[in-house]
Amino acid sequence: MASLHENDPLTEKFIGFAIEVDRQLGPGLLESAYEECLCFELKQAEIAFRRQVPLPVSYKSVRLDCGYRLDLVIEGRLIVELKTVERLLPIHEAQLLTYMKLSGIRTGLLLNFNTAVLKDGIRRLML
């Protein structure tokens, strides 16, 4: 696992959308409100995405539906996990890393909209 330091145009563009949503709404809303606004931004920019994507778990070669869902998958190569928590914890990063491993998608963004400044609530991860 490494943080994503190199410039990735897709993650940079998405972070720009997230900052715009944060500017417009501010903290204190449910994750679903931020998700809806981010989807609006993605549609306006004509960027392909899926939301609430089921993530089955493979166990001993059997696919099991355990109820996991990816908040957003953008262009099939970026997972976005949205949070509205007091602060991001190591378990949140572990969750995203596990989602990345299970899905085969190597890049992920963890966004916590419950911060005074959104950039303090952004984690970029890469497998």
N, C-alpha and C positions, 0 to 999 in steps of 0.2 A: 504494500500500500504506500502510495506517495501522494502528497498534495499536488495538484495540477498547477505548475508554475508557468509552463509555456503558454503562449497565446493560442487559445482555441476560439475561433470566431463564433461558434455556436453557443458555447457557455458564456462568452462575453456579451453576446447579443441578449441572451436570456437574462443575465444579471441586470442588464440595462432595463429590460421590461420589469423585472422585480423591483428595481429602485423606483421606477415610475409608479408602479402600483402602490408601493410603500409611501411615496410622496403624496399620492392622492387620498389614500385611506388612513394611513397612520397605524399604530399598533392597537391591539385590543379586540380585534374581530376573530371570528372562527376561521380555521384553516380553509373551509369551503368557500368563504368569501374571497380570499386571496387566490385560491385555485380558479374560481370563476373569472376573475379579472385577468389573471395570467393567460387563461385560455382565450379570452377576448383579444389580448395583445398578440398571441400567436396566430390567431385567425387573421387579424388585420395585416400581419406581416407575411401571411401565406406560408407559414412554417408548419410542416406536417407534425402532428402530435396525437397521442392517445392519452386518455385520462382514466384513472381508476382501473388500471390494467391488472387482471388476475395474475398471480404469480404462484403456480403450483410448486410443490416441494417434491423432489425425487428422493425416494427412500427405498433402498434395495431394489432399484430398477422399476419401482412403481411410482407413478405420478399421483400425488395426493393433493386434493384441494383443501388447504388449511385456512383459507379465508384471507391470505395476504394479498394486498393490492398496492401497486406502484401508483403514487399520486399522478405523476406525469412521465411519459416517455416521449422524448422529442427526437424526431427523425430517426427513431430506432437505435440511437446511439448515445443518448443522455437520459439518465434517470434523475428526476427532481423529487425530492422528499420535502414536504412542507411541514413546518412546525409553528406553533404559537405557544411557546413554553417560556418559563422564567429565564432559563439559560440552556444552551445546548450541553448535553452530557456525553461522556464517552459511549454510553449505550446507544445514543442516536446515530453516532458515526458507525458503530458496530452493526446496527440495523441496516443502514444504507449499504455498507460493504457486503453484508450477507445478501441483500437484494441484488447487488451487482453480480456477485458470484453465481447466484441461482439463475439469473436472467442471461448471463453472458455479456452484459453491457458493461463496458470497462470504465465509463466515466459517470460520476454522480455529483449532484449538487444538493446540499442540505441547506435549507433556508429557514431561519427563525424570524418570523415577522413581529415577534414581541420584544423588540429592541428599540432603544432610542435612535440608533443609527443602524440601518439595515446591514451595512458592510460588516458590522461586528457580529452579525448573525449568519454569515455565509461561510460554508465549508465546501471546498472543491476536493473531491477524492478521485483517485484513479487506480485501477488495478494494474 
